[in-house]
């Protein structure tokens, strides 16, 4: 009954907005506000109408059960109708779940080599290229912010901004420790090594989301360097910014101008501080819960890529795919992300009182 009341109210509001949009709206701000509300409700309103239609069909079929001439046909129809109703109820409940305010934001991805020396840097490079390739497959735009490479082409640290529709919603589950098991290019005896890299996925924020005082910043400029410490230019264009209250340090050396590098570094810094504050609030709200969903704790080992066995295992949901090459090429990464999203939704549904 509670669900029915919720759905009736949503549909009532949607129909009112639809009628309002049929009449001229002179105030542009009001028009934008109503259009946005309408767009946000449209998907669930369509599902509610479909759900209500099946409920009516169910009532009609149940009446036909009493008629001997139509009983058999009605039983077949009822089975299909009930399956549709159950499926739609799940879809609607998922649509009713509270939305992550950051889901529609662009994402800043930071990949860093962990333990394992040169092999860890090479693995970090594999992950960095995996996300770039995945973004390309999705039609998202990628802007590289900073890149520190090794002599062998590995990545000490790589930072990019990925822009597009619903980027953060799909990439946020990638935050954490990634482990690789394989025979390194640097290993002559053919022994399998284990090394690691960390990935941080942050929502890109703007001044509306967070404000940083200039007095809280320490800004250093230095010469950008390439692989192996080689200088790529002769001017102090690279920028390092330290947020004194939190100790967060970010740097950018990809652009040729100091002004651009400072702007990019500030973008990354704001996202770090925003995410830290968000996690703090989430932790307060979840203090009495046994687990936190999507915490993105970097110290947590979330996934293992085992190349000799050709498998990828995501430890959070005990998912194993025997297609490691397809995953690191970005082609099969959707299978992992879809499973993580489904698991997240299932947990939230179990906690929700719908």
Buried (B, 14 or more C-beta within 10 A) or exposed (E): EEEEEBBEEBBEBBEEBBEBBEEEBEEEEEBEEBBEBBEEBEEBBEBBEBBBEBBEBBEEBEEBBEEEEBEEEBEEBBEEBEEBBEEBBEBBBBBBBEEBEBEBBBBBBBBBBBEBBBBBBBBBBBBBBBBBBBBEEBEBEBBBBBBBBBEBEBBBBBBBBBBBEEBBBBBBBBBBBBBBBBBBEEEEEEEBBBBBBBBBBBBBBEEEBBEBEEEEBEEEEEEBBBBEEEEBEEEEBBBBBBBEEEEBBBBBBBBEEBEBBBEBBBBBBBBBBBBEEBBEEBEEEEEEEEEBBBBBEBEEBBBBBBBEBEBBBBBBBEBEBEBBEBBBBBBBBBBBBEBBBEBBBEEBBEEEEE
